[in-house]
């Protein structure tokens, strides 16, 4: 395994230009996110063959060549479990890699198992165990050690051949477009922060509105101040605010464990956000809160629907949860009795044709 440091804008521009015509490139990032909301990029690894290029963003400065690379529609970006890398690129460069071929998603849709780690994938393809020595490294320290450089390089030197072999398998099985579609739907940031509050359905309408307003306010504060959400308000305090539904700064200050500094600095803004939510369209806000658990009758339908999904998954030799997670099955059941419910974006394209529509048809035919 070999690698080369890229530490100037001229070197980076020359590197991207040299490989502009390549069909694919393996990409990875190293970053730190200990005391900030947004990830701080520390390293970008690229590979077009058997050599890794370690791009030091702290020295390169001008990153336009990387924007060009990520936006090059003729060069497939091979990334493993890309969600965190997408956050890095979205915040740092304002672009997302396209076309993206997520190798974790590819392994799942090729029947190798869902959620495979990169180490597991390397073991599967090369029968070696990658070291974990630098997993918790401080990637912003300079200079990086040889051990850190080797660890970073292996993240793309193995990824390049693995990604291309997975792509070839996907083409031969007619699933390359599936993977590209799913990868294109990936967005930075993951699930909406409100989804963490799984018991919100138990709250009253006013309390649900207060919860949504508080979570939304905290998200905006965390972004504006570039600090972790928990540094703004811990989840425990968010729940307490929702239950109390404070209408004044005084009421907010009376909540147990409420940080006095936050009350003084931003109490009026938070209370105003809650009051606006309560005085506005309460129903639309409450719709952001997760639904109540399925009823007993609906759980019976879920069991039968899961079995039908298992049959479809067996036909493709893919894990059922890869085709449609349990939460989506529950959503499909709720949608049968509430046609106004929107369908998730993941239900379009190949999955809609091969999985969702057959399940909907089966529900109608079975009269469940």
Buried (B, 14 or more C-beta within 10 A) or exposed (E): EEBBBBBBBEBBBEBBEEBEEBEBBBBBBBBBEEEBBBBBBBBBBBBBEEBBBBBBBEBBEEBEBBBBBBBBEEBBBBBBBBBBBBBBBBBBBEBBBBBBBBBBBBBBBBBBBBEBEBBBBBBEEEEEEBEEEBEEBEBBEEEBEEEBBBBBBBBBBBBBBBBBEBBEBBEEBEBBEBBBBBBBBBEBEEEEBBBEBEEBEEBEEBBBBBBBBBBBBBBEBBBEEEBEBEBBBBBEBBBBBBEBBBEEBEBBBEBEEBBEEBBEEBBEEBBBBBBEBBEEEBEEBBEBBBEEEBEEEBEEBBEEBBEBBEEBBEEBEBBBBBBBBEEBBBBBBBBBEEEEBEEBEBBEBBBBEBBBEBBBEBBEEEEB
